[in-house]
Amino acid sequence: MIERLLKSVAGTFDIFTIYIGDRLGFYQALADGWLTSTELATQTNAVERYVREWFEQQTVTGINVFMIWVIP
């Protein structure tokens, strides 16, 4: 029962991050090709740290496969 509940919560979180990516224009910006987290943040007027966190979540869950290049 607990395992099923945790999977449901994780699925809900995945849907929420997809929604965030859509609303902030991340997917649209990435449709043209690879971007670094810095480039994506600049194109979408987002905070780079949050974009990097979003990239990581998308990669870990297998929603999208991104190569993350973080430029200091």
TIMI-2910 file (N, C-alpha, C, CB; in pm, 1 decimal, decimal comma, always signed):
<rs>
+----------+----------+----------+----------+----------+----------+----------+----------+----------+----------+----------+----------+------+
!      n_x !      n_y !      n_z !     ca_x !     ca_y !     ca_z !      c_x !      c_y !      c_z !     cb_x !     cb_y !     cb_z ! resn !
+----------+----------+----------+----------+----------+----------+----------+----------+----------+----------+----------+----------+------+
!    +81,6 !   -119,4 !     +0,0 !     +0,0 !     +0,0 !     +0,0 !    +86,5 !   +126,5 !     +0,0 !    -93,2 !     -0,6 !   +120,4 !  Met !
!   +186,3 !   +128,7 !    +85,5 !   +272,1 !   +247,6 !    +93,7 !   +351,5 !   +265,1 !    -35,5 !   +368,4 !   +237,2 !   +214,5 !  Ile !
!   +400,5 !   +155,0 !    -92,0 !   +476,0 !   +163,6 !   -217,4 !   +387,6 !   +220,8 !   -329,1 !   +530,6 !    +23,9 !   -257,8 !  Glu !
!   +264,7 !   +176,5 !   -335,2 !   +171,0 !   +226,8 !   -436,3 !   +145,0 !   +376,2 !   -417,1 !    +38,2 !   +148,8 !   -430,0 !  Arg !
!   +128,5 !   +417,7 !   -292,4 !   +106,5 !   +558,5 !   -262,3 !   +226,6 !   +642,9 !   -302,9 !    +77,0 !   +577,0 !   -113,8 !  Leu !
!   +347,4 !   +594,9 !   -273,9 !   +468,5 !   +668,6 !   -310,8 !   +483,0 !   +681,1 !   -462,1 !   +591,6 !   +600,1 !   -252,5 !  Leu !
!   +448,3 !   +576,9 !   -535,0 !   +452,6 !   +583,5 !   -680,8 !   +352,4 !   +686,2 !   -733,3 !   +424,0 !   +445,3 !   -741,7 !  Lys !
!   +236,9 !   +691,7 !   -671,4 !   +136,1 !   +789,8 !   -712,2 !   +183,5 !   +932,1 !   -686,9 !     +5,0 !   +764,9 !   -638,4 !  Ser !
!   +245,7 !   +953,3 !   -572,9 !   +298,0 !  +1086,0 !   -540,3 !   +407,6 !  +1124,2 !   -638,6 !   +351,8 !  +1090,0 !   -395,5 !  Val !
!   +496,1 !  +1030,6 !   -669,7 !   +604,3 !  +1057,4 !   -765,3 !   +546,4 !  +1090,3 !   -903,0 !   +700,3 !   +935,7 !   -775,0 !  Ala !
!   +443,4 !  +1019,3 !   -943,9 !   +379,6 !  +1046,8 !  -1072,4 !   +315,9 !  +1184,9 !  -1076,2 !   +275,0 !   +941,6 !  -1102,2 !  Gly !
!   +255,3 !  +1222,9 !   -965,6 !   +195,3 !  +1356,5 !   -956,0 !   +302,9 !  +1463,5 !   -967,3 !   +117,9 !  +1372,4 !   -823,2 !  Thr !
!   +415,2 !  +1441,4 !   -901,9 !   +526,4 !  +1536,3 !   -909,2 !   +578,4 !  +1547,0 !  -1052,7 !   +640,5 !  +1493,7 !   -813,9 !  Phe !
!   +588,1 !  +1433,8 !  -1122,2 !   +632,9 !  +1435,4 !  -1262,0 !   +538,2 !  +1517,8 !  -1348,6 !   +643,4 !  +1292,0 !  -1317,1 !  Asp !
!   +408,5 !  +1498,8 !  -1329,9 !   +310,2 !  +1575,8 !  -1407,1 !   +324,6 !  +1724,8 !  -1378,4 !   +166,5 !  +1528,9 !  -1374,6 !  Ile !
!   +346,8 !  +1758,5 !  -1252,7 !   +363,0 !  +1898,2 !  -1215,1 !   +486,4 !  +1960,0 !  -1280,9 !   +372,6 !  +1910,9 !  -1063,7 !  Phe !
!   +597,4 !  +1887,1 !  -1285,9 !   +717,9 !  +1943,4 !  -1348,7 !   +701,8 !  +1954,7 !  -1500,2 !   +840,5 !  +1857,0 !  -1315,5 !  Thr !
!   +623,9 !  +1864,8 !  -1560,0 !   +594,0 !  +1878,5 !  -1702,9 !   +511,9 !  +2005,0 !  -1724,7 !   +517,7 !  +1753,2 !  -1756,8 !  Ile !
!   +415,3 !  +2026,9 !  -1639,2 !   +332,9 !  +2147,6 !  -1646,5 !   +419,5 !  +2273,0 !  -1633,2 !   +224,5 !  +2145,6 !  -1536,8 !  Tyr !
!   +510,3 !  +2272,6 !  -1537,6 !   +600,2 !  +2387,6 !  -1518,4 !   +683,3 !  +2411,4 !  -1644,4 !   +693,4 !  +2364,6 !  -1396,1 !  Ile !
!   +741,6 !  +2304,2 !  -1698,2 !   +823,0 !  +2317,3 !  -1818,7 !   +744,3 !  +2372,3 !  -1936,2 !   +882,2 !  +2184,0 !  -1855,7 !  Gly !
!   +619,5 !  +2330,9 !  -1947,3 !   +534,0 !  +2380,7 !  -2054,3 !   +499,2 !  +2527,9 !  -2033,0 !   +406,4 !  +2297,1 !  -2063,4 !  Asp !
!   +454,5 !  +2562,5 !  -1914,1 !   +412,4 !  +2699,8 !  -1884,2 !   +527,4 !  +2800,0 !  -1896,1 !   +353,3 !  +2706,7 !  -1744,3 !  Arg !
!   +647,2 !  +2758,1 !  -1860,3 !   +762,0 !  +2849,0 !  -1866,8 !   +828,3 !  +2850,8 !  -2004,1 !   +864,1 !  +2810,2 !  -1762,3 !  Leu !
!   +779,4 !  +2768,6 !  -2094,9 !   +831,1 !  +2769,0 !  -2231,3 !   +959,3 !  +2689,9 !  -2250,4 !   +854,1 !  +2908,2 !  -2274,4 !  Gly !
!   +992,0 !  +2602,5 !  -2154,5 !  +1116,6 !  +2525,9 !  -2164,3 !  +1113,5 !  +2429,1 !  -2283,0 !  +1141,7 !  +2448,3 !  -2033,9 !  Phe !
!  +1004,0 !  +2356,8 !  -2297,8 !   +995,8 !  +2259,6 !  -2407,6 !   +999,5 !  +2328,4 !  -2543,6 !   +868,0 !  +2176,1 !  -2395,2 !  Tyr !
!   +931,6 !  +2439,7 !  -2553,9 !   +930,8 !  +2513,7 !  -2680,1 !  +1071,2 !  +2561,4 !  -2715,4 !   +834,7 !  +2633,4 !  -2672,0 !  Gln !
!  +1142,8 !  +2612,9 !  -2616,4 !  +1279,7 !  +2660,6 !  -2639,6 !  +1372,2 !  +2545,0 !  -2677,0 !  +1333,5 !  +2732,9 !  -2514,7 !  Ala !
!  +1349,3 !  +2428,0 !  -2617,8 !  +1434,9 !  +2312,3 !  -2645,2 !  +1400,1 !  +2243,7 !  -2777,3 !  +1424,2 !  +2212,3 !  -2531,5 !  Leu !
!  +1286,3 !  +2277,5 !  -2834,5 !  +1245,4 !  +2216,4 !  -2961,1 !  +1342,4 !  +2249,1 !  -3074,0 !  +1105,5 !  +2262,6 !  -2998,6 !  Ala !
!  +1411,2 !  +2361,6 !  -3062,4 !  +1505,0 !  +2403,2 !  -3166,5 !  +1642,5 !  +2339,6 !  -3152,2 !  +1519,2 !  +2552,6 !  -3165,2 !  Asp !
!  +1669,0 !  +2271,7 !  -3043,0 !  +1798,1 !  +2206,0 !  -3024,2 !  +1846,0 !  +2215,4 !  -2880,6 !  +1901,6 !  +2266,4 !  -3116,5 !  Gly !
!  +1963,7 !  +2162,5 !  -2860,1 !  +2023,1 !  +2156,4 !  -2727,4 !  +2054,8 !  +2295,4 !  -2674,1 !  +2149,0 !  +2071,6 !  -2729,9 !  Trp !
!  +2030,2 !  +2314,4 !  -2546,2 !  +2066,1 !  +2438,6 !  -2478,4 !  +2126,2 !  +2404,4 !  -2343,4 !  +1942,7 !  +2532,1 !  -2462,2 !  Leu !
!  +2216,1 !  +2486,7 !  -2298,0 !  +2264,4 !  +2471,9 !  -2161,1 !  +2158,8 !  +2528,3 !  -2067,7 !  +2401,9 !  +2543,6 !  -2140,6 !  Thr !
!  +2173,6 !  +2500,7 !  -1940,4 !  +2078,7 !  +2556,6 !  -1843,8 !  +2086,3 !  +2708,9 !  -1844,2 !  +2106,5 !  +2502,0 !  -1702,1 !  Ser !
!  +2203,9 !  +2762,5 !  -1865,5 !  +2220,4 !  +2907,6 !  -1871,3 !  +2149,3 !  +2964,9 !  -1993,4 !  +2369,6 !  +2944,9 !  -1874,3 !  Thr !
!  +2165,7 !  +2900,2 !  -2108,2 !  +2100,0 !  +2946,8 !  -2230,6 !  +1947,9 !  +2937,9 !  -2220,2 !  +2148,5 !  +2865,7 !  -2350,6 !  Glu !
!  +1900,0 !  +2826,7 !  -2164,3 !  +1755,8 !  +2810,5 !  -2149,5 !  +1699,0 !  +2914,7 !  -2053,8 !  +1722,6 !  +2669,5 !  -2100,0 !  Leu !
!  +1769,3 !  +2940,3 !  -1945,4 !  +1724,8 !  +3042,4 !  -1850,0 !  +1719,2 !  +3179,3 !  -1916,2 !  +1818,1 !  +3046,7 !  -1727,8 !  Ala !
!  +1819,3 !  +3210,8 !  -1996,1 !  +1822,4 !  +3340,2 !  -2064,5 !  +1707,3 !  +3351,9 !  -2163,9 !  +1956,7 !  +3359,7 !  -2136,6 !  Thr !
!  +1684,1 !  +3247,9 !  -2242,0 !  +1577,7 !  +3252,0 !  -2343,5 !  +1438,3 !  +3259,7 !  -2283,7 !  +1586,6 !  +3130,5 !  -2432,1 !  Gln !
!  +1421,2 !  +3204,5 !  -2163,5 !  +1287,1 !  +3198,6 !  -2103,4 !  +1270,7 !  +3293,9 !  -1984,9 !  +1257,1 !  +3057,0 !  -2058,2 !  Thr !
!  +1371,5 !  +3376,1 !  -1961,3 !  +1369,0 !  +3469,7 !  -1848,4 !  +1345,4 !  +3399,5 !  -1715,5 !  +1261,7 !  +3574,3 !  -1870,0 !  Asn !
!  +1412,1 !  +3287,0 !  -1696,7 !  +1400,4 !  +3209,4 !  -1574,0 !  +1532,5 !  +3216,4 !  -1496,4 !  +1362,6 !  +3061,7 !  -1605,6 !  Ala !
!  +1529,2 !  +3173,3 !  -1374,0 !  +1649,4 !  +3168,5 !  -1290,4 !  +1726,8 !  +3041,8 !  -1325,5 !  +1613,1 !  +3172,0 !  -1137,3 !  Val !
!  +1854,9 !  +3055,8 !  -1355,8 !  +1936,1 !  +2944,0 !  -1403,8 !  +1936,4 !  +2826,9 !  -1305,6 !  +2078,8 !  +2990,4 !  -1428,8 !  Glu !
!  +1946,7 !  +2854,0 !  -1178,1 !  +1950,7 !  +2745,3 !  -1080,1 !  +1824,1 !  +2660,7 !  -1087,3 !  +1968,5 !  +2801,4 !   -938,4 !  Arg !
!  +1708,7 !  +2722,9 !  -1102,0 !  +1582,9 !  +2648,7 !  -1110,5 !  +1572,6 !  +2571,7 !  -1241,5 !  +1464,2 !  +2743,7 !  -1096,5 !  Tyr !
!  +1624,9 !  +2630,4 !  -1347,9 !  +1627,1 !  +2559,9 !  -1476,7 !  +1714,4 !  +2435,8 !  -1465,3 !  +1679,0 !  +2652,7 !  -1590,4 !  Val !
!  +1829,5 !  +2448,3 !  -1400,6 !  +1919,1 !  +2333,9 !  -1382,0 !  +1850,8 !  +2224,5 !  -1299,8 !  +2049,8 !  +2378,4 !  -1313,1 !  Arg !
!  +1778,9 !  +2262,3 !  -1194,4 !  +1704,9 !  +2165,1 !  -1113,0 !  +1597,2 !  +2095,6 !  -1197,1 !  +1640,5 !  +2234,8 !   -990,3 !  Glu !
!  +1530,7 !  +2171,5 !  -1281,6 !  +1427,4 !  +2115,3 !  -1368,1 !  +1489,4 !  +2015,9 !  -1466,3 !  +1353,1 !  +2227,6 !  -1444,2 !  Trp !
!  +1603,9 !  +2056,1 !  -1527,8 !  +1676,5 !  +1966,2 !  -1617,9 !  +1708,6 !  +1834,3 !  -1547,3 !  +1806,7 !  +2033,1 !  -1668,3 !  Phe !
!  +1762,5 !  +1843,9 !  -1427,5 !  +1802,0 !  +1724,1 !  -1354,1 !  +1682,7 !  +1634,4 !  -1325,3 !  +1870,6 !  +1762,1 !  -1224,1 !  Glu !
!  +1571,8 !  +1692,7 !  -1284,1 !  +1452,2 !  +1613,3 !  -1254,5 !  +1402,2 !  +1544,4 !  -1380,5 !  +1341,1 !  +1701,8 !  -1194,5 !  Gln !
!  +1400,5 !  +1615,6 !  -1491,5 !  +1354,1 !  +1558,5 !  -1617,2 !  +1443,4 !  +1442,6 !  -1661,2 !  +1349,5 !  +1666,0 !  -1725,8 !  Gln !
!  +1571,4 !  +1454,9 !  -1636,6 !  +1666,0 !  +1351,2 !  -1675,7 !  +1654,5 !  +1228,2 !  -1586,1 !  +1808,3 !  +1405,5 !  -1671,6 !  Thr !
!  +1648,7 !  +1249,2 !  -1455,9 !  +1642,6 !  +1138,4 !  -1360,7 !  +1516,6 !  +1054,4 !  -1380,9 !  +1647,6 !  +1191,4 !  -1217,2 !  Val !
!  +1404,4 !  +1117,4 !  -1408,1 !  +1279,9 !  +1043,7 !  -1425,6 !  +1265,9 !   +984,5 !  -1565,0 !  +1162,9 !  +1133,5 !  -1397,1 !  Thr !
!  +1355,4 !  +1022,4 !  -1656,5 !  +1351,7 !   +968,5 !  -1791,7 !  +1248,6 !  +1035,2 !  -1881,0 !  +1324,9 !   +822,5 !  -1786,3 !  Gly !
!  +1193,7 !  +1146,4 !  -1837,3 !  +1096,0 !  +1219,0 !  -1919,3 !  +1164,1 !  +1270,3 !  -2044,8 !  +1032,2 !  +1336,6 !  -1840,0 !  Ile !
!  +1276,1 !  +1329,9 !  -2028,4 !  +1358,4 !  +1376,6 !  -2139,9 !  +1502,4 !  +1341,5 !  -2110,3 !  +1342,0 !  +1530,0 !  -2163,2 !  Asn !
!  +1577,6 !  +1321,2 !  -2213,8 !  +1719,0 !  +1292,6 !  -2195,5 !  +1795,3 !  +1415,1 !  -2240,9 !  +1763,4 !  +1164,7 !  -2274,1 !  Val !
!  +1858,8 !  +1480,2 !  -2146,7 !  +1934,1 !  +1601,1 !  -2173,6 !  +2078,3 !  +1580,4 !  -2130,5 !  +1871,9 !  +1722,3 !  -2101,5 !  Phe !
!  +2168,9 !  +1640,9 !  -2205,1 !  +2306,2 !  +1651,3 !  -2158,2 !  +2312,6 !  +1786,8 !  -2087,5 !  +2413,5 !  +1638,7 !  -2277,7 !  Met !
!  +2346,7 !  +1783,6 !  -1962,6 !  +2348,7 !  +1906,9 !  -1885,4 !  +2489,5 !  +1965,0 !  -1887,4 !  +2301,2 !  +1882,1 !  -1740,0 !  Ile !
!  +2498,9 !  +2083,2 !  -1942,0 !  +2623,7 !  +2157,0 !  -1945,2 !  +2602,0 !  +2282,7 !  -1863,5 !  +2668,9 !  +2190,1 !  -2092,1 !  Trp !
!  +2659,9 !  +2288,0 !  -1747,5 !  +2644,0 !  +2404,6 !  -1661,7 !  +2768,5 !  +2489,4 !  -1675,8 !  +2619,6 !  +2363,9 !  -1512,8 !  Val !
!  +2748,6 !  +2611,0 !  -1721,5 !  +2860,5 !  +2701,8 !  -1739,3 !  +2862,8 !  +2797,4 !  -1619,3 !  +2849,4 !  +2780,1 !  -1875,4 !  Ile !
!  +2972,1 !  +2793,3 !  -1543,2 !  +2978,1 !  +2880,8 !  -1424,8 !  +2978,4 !  +3028,2 !  -1461,2 !  +3101,5 !  +2849,4 !  -1342,7 !  Pro !
+----------+----------+----------+----------+----------+----------+----------+----------+----------+----------+----------+----------+------+
</rs>
